[in-house]
Every structure is written in structure tokens, then in C-alpha cells.
Amino acid sequence: MIAIGLEGSANKIGIGVISHPSSNKPPIVLANLRHTFISPPGEGFLPKDTAIHHRAWVVRLIKQAVQQAGAKVSDVDVICYTKGPGMGPPLQSVALAARTISLLWNKPLVGVNHCVGHIEMGRAITHAQNPVVLYVSGGNTQVIAYSQQRYRIFGETMDIAIGNCIDRFARTLMIPNDPFPGYNVEQYAKRGKNLVDLPYTVKGMDVSFSGILAAADLLAGQISDDVSYGKRLKSEEGDLITKEDLCFSLQETIFAMLVEITERAMAHVGTSQVLVVGGVGSNERLQDMMGLMARDRGGSGFATDERFCIDNGIMIAHAGLLEYQTGVTTSLEDSTCTQRFRTDEVFVGWRD
Amino acid sequence: MSTTNMASTASDAQPPTTPPPTQPLHALPQPFTTSNLEVLTQGAEALVYKTTFLTPSTPCVLKYRPPKLYRHPILDKRLTKARLLAEARVLVKCRREGLSVPAVLGGDWESGWLVLEWIGGRTVRAVLDEWVHKFGLRARDGKTSEEEVKRELDEGLMEVVAEEKESQEAREGLMRLMQMVGRAVGKLHEIGVCHGDLTTSNLMLRTPERKEVVGRGPPRMTVSAQREAAMSGQDPPEVIPVQQEETKETNSLEGDVVMIDFGLATQTIHEEDRAVDLYVLERAFTATHPAAEHLFQEVLRCYGESFKGAKTVLKRLADVRLRGRKRTMIG
């Protein structure tokens, strides 16, 4: 069976084509295309502009993806699209495209939960059986474990998402948004060495990042070249603190928070496997830390590369096809989208 | 962005080899010992061992927070120190205010260990589980809905009460236990401490101390003499194992309630934190069995009478229940 997936919940539009040859064979990725809306340094992406970007690219990408997949339209069994969660206008524009091709090609629709898409793609790629999932991206920060036909949320952010925190931190320090802020912060962090104290907020299995942004605003003022040498922020050895040091400190602090809540969830559930998904999951330092923690618990950490952990259409196609195979479709009338769609609302009929 | 066979992308997902779990590598200073450790649990943060204090027959709890390799060493030291000290301070405060909590016997934030008094007895969770097991059985057959089970359970309980005097005592014992829990939590909140992880597993029913059976044979060192010897740094004299009457696997509901595991405790007087403490406890009760909800009402009743601000906390609890922070907000 073949499915085409349309994703556009944030600033990336992704179109993927996937094939599930049979139930006991691994799925095959036929096409996985993506285009990103990049805003200038110091700015985030606005919903309105992002929607315009998606509308401009969706037709081109669908055509290319179908061509690259080498499939005929008649071979496609189902059209999957992101129902939510995400930003309203971009979600709407992509859902509209999905409805249109569904009517044009006369194919059924399946609305997919974006988070479940990430989880299922991660499981398929890494072959992790029943891991605790850390889902970290620009809009989401959740620790998830599977239990009785649902992906249940054990811990999450109490305010902003981790990716949002990194993006805004980068914005404060005027770090470029191309290819994406998290990548640039990661490169800066590799050159940093001094650890600056940042708020570390963990409550049980929940985390909070808003204090870090407030701290970043203060710190950014103390490392600028406009400030006299005497007032510049210095390390204990007297070195001037740099942007690189701040990025390093940011990563060390927020990733330690994430690994800690993940470990707590693992201790709670009693599993030793952990899977990191979502855009922030492509960060190598986070993957390393998670691996170290999992090893200490006698287990293993799994992660995917940026093709699959950054938002993409293939994960929507994959999760949608899994759902379609259990006999679920979304009727045209119900093919809406929603900005708030919690991971545990989805009935996971395809797992034991 | 190319066509990829997914099976070939799994290369970075090979499970690494597994080293044994972390043990305290350093030796503890006198009078603490790492010689006869017995692992109790491995939590997310700490390894909890049973060991002995001063004499080989005095058990105690060793809570060791191993360095987390994934964390930056400076950050790791900072967190370990802050948390260990916070836990110790809360315990000392509770103790001073007369609450039943484990005494702090020693600790070192640099190397991350804390030694606490051993609390004998069973967890309240074990007590509840046993109760469900005992009275829940007759309600099982053919009943599906929670309400039915609940009603049946109550009826069953009443029936049993009518039948056996023993069960009457059990029921009264349970109620007494619930009252003790309510008062203990009330007292904790009154002195400005919130537990942070108030589950039935973190509440112990400490059984009353048993009298030692006088050992036969030659005169032996008393426990206090052994302690003195250990304190003054002498070689402990040869110990003849103290014949303690083994605590029988008793169903007794006697004893007092002791709260344990203050790893997430905070010193706060906010209604919100107090209400969340109760909410967590309520969830722990209802997760055990639907019928345990009735018992929890008794906990709340006693809590409400325990200190001045308790009634407003109960009102806040109603809000917390309704709110359910993790609820969807559509529209």
C-alpha cells in the first residue's frame, strides 16, 4: 500500500510518499521532500507569512514527490495530512491542499496527529520496540510512553517548548536562522567552554524554560561589545564570556533537564530504551547525553537523523497509513485541523 | 531528500554495550559502612541501599546520588548539593517540629550520600493492596462497570462486617490509618513543607517496636554498649547476634504513619502546592482501586480539621481536580 503525506504545521512544508509492502516487511520511503520558510535574523516566522510560503510551494512539491516516487496517482491508496497540533494558518493551507487532491484523485483522507507521526517514524527507523519517547521540537516538549492503545504523556513543558526556547535565545544573541537556529546554536556551542549559571527548573517529570529566556536577555546585555571591559561578564578564570559560551551553557542546562525527566519516566515505567524524536532530536549533544544516561540504566538510546526527525511528510504518510490499515479514514466533512491536539487523544489501534 | 530504504538508515541505532549500574565507588567514613549493602531501589536520581549504622544489627538507609555522566560536572555538583541539602534540611525541620519522618544520620554533598534512619513496617500502598485483595475478590465475578464493583465492594465490606468481628476491626483499623495519614499530611503542610511526591508508596505504616527476646548463653554486649564502642572508635567487640523477634508477616494496622522520600520536597506555604500534594495522593489512592476513593474521603476529612488553612486548601483541591493542567483547551 502506498500513502502520500502532507505536513505543514510549522515553518516547513514536507511531502512524503511511503510504501508498506506487507505487514512483516519494513516500510520503504519513496520520496521525502521538504522546503523551509526562513525568517531574517532576530525574527521568528509569523503564521501569516508561513501560510503564504506553504501555499506557494505545495503544488510544486506534490508534483515532484509523485514523480520521484515513480508511482502513478492510481497506485496511491490514501492521502494523509497533519490535523494538528501546530500553527493555524499553515495547517489550514496544507489541509486545503490535501482535501483538493483527495477530491481530484478520488482517494480517502486520513488526518494525522503530528506528534504520533514523529513517534511512529522514529520507531520504524530505529526498530526500538517499546521505548520511552522524548519528543522535542519548536512547539512541543513531551516525555511519552505507550500504554493501552495510547501514547501517554508523562512529562512536558509547563510553559514554552524547548525549540522555541533555543530559537528565541538565538534571536536575542542575533544568531542567524539559516538553516535553522538550533543548528547554529549547536555549532556555536561546540566552541564554547565556560559554563554560565542558568535557571534549572525541573518539577517531577515536568520542565520549565521561560526563566532561561529572561536570563538570556540579561546575559546578552553583559557580553555585548558596547559594554565597558569592567562590566563585561567573566568566567571564574577571568576570561570574557562569549556567545559561544552562552550557547554551550544553554545546551548543557536545558538538555540536562530533558535527560533528567526522561530518566525519571524510564524509572517510573521500568523500561531501558529511549527514543528521541522531533527537530531538536537532531542535536548531537542531546543524543550523546541521552545515550550516556540510557547506558547507565543498562539500556540504549535511539535517535534518527535530520531527514526524519525534523518535520517531514514521510512521517505523516507512515502514521496515516498505519491508521488507514486499521480501517480508519477521515471523511471530507471531518477533515479539519486544530492547533491543539494532544498526543494521548489518538487511539492507537495498530499496536498491541 | 532522496529516496531511501529505511532499513539502511538504522546504522546509528545500534544498542551500545551495557556496563553494570553505578555503585558507590568510594568508602564511606566511620561510623558509616558500605560493607553490607543491599539495593532497595534504583530511582531516577538516587540509588537507595539498606546498610547498618554503628552496630551490625541497626539497619539504616543509604541514599546515594551518583554523579550523572551526561551532565556537565559543575552543573552536576551544583544540583547534587542543592538537592541533597534541601532534602536533609526538610527532614531536620520536620523532625524538629515533631513529625514522624526518618532522622538524618549523616551526609556529604560533595560525594553525594545521605544516611537516614531505617523505618520498619509496610507501605500504605501494600496495606491498601492487601485490603483490595481481601475484600475485592468476591466482587469480581460478572461485574464490569466501576460503579457496580464499587457498590458491591461496599456491600461486601458491610456483609463481612456483619459476619466477622475480625473484619470489623480491620475496617476500623483502616479508618484509623486514613485519619493518621490525613493528620500527618496536615501537620506537614502546617509547618510549611510540601512533599512533592506524595504517593501511597511514600507513606509507611511503622509497626510498633517489638521487645527484644533476651538471648540465651553468655552475657552479650547491649546495643548501646556497641554504639558507644563504635563512637569512641574502638574495635567493635565480638557481637553475638541479637535475637530479635522477627517481625511476623502481620496484618496489624497498628503503628504510626511515617512519610519517607523527601527528594522532591519544597518549603512552601502556597495553597496551590499543598493542593497538588493532595491531588497526587488522591490519584495514588484511586489508582489502587476505585473503592479506595471512599477511604480517601476520610483522609481529606482529617486533613481539613488538622490546621487553620486546611479548608481553603481543600477548596483549591477542587479547582486542581477540575483544571487538570493537561487538559485540551479547544476554542
Interface residues (C-beta under 8 A of the other chain):
Chain A: P26 P27 I28 V29 L30 A31 N32 L33 R34 Q68 A69 A124 I125 T126 H127 A128 I153 E156 M158 L195 D197 Y200 K203 G204 E252 T253 A256 V259 E260 E263 R264 M266 A267 H268 D288 M289 M290 G291 L292 M293 R295 D296 R297 G298 G299 S300 F302 A303 T304 D305 R307 F308 T338 R340 F341 R342 E345
Chain B: M1 S2 T3 T4 N5 M6 A7 T9 A10 D12 A13 P15 P16 T18 P19 P20 P21 T22 Q42 G43 A44 E45 K68 L69 Y70 R71 H72 I74 L75 R78 L79 G196 D197 L264 R325 K326 T328 M329 I330
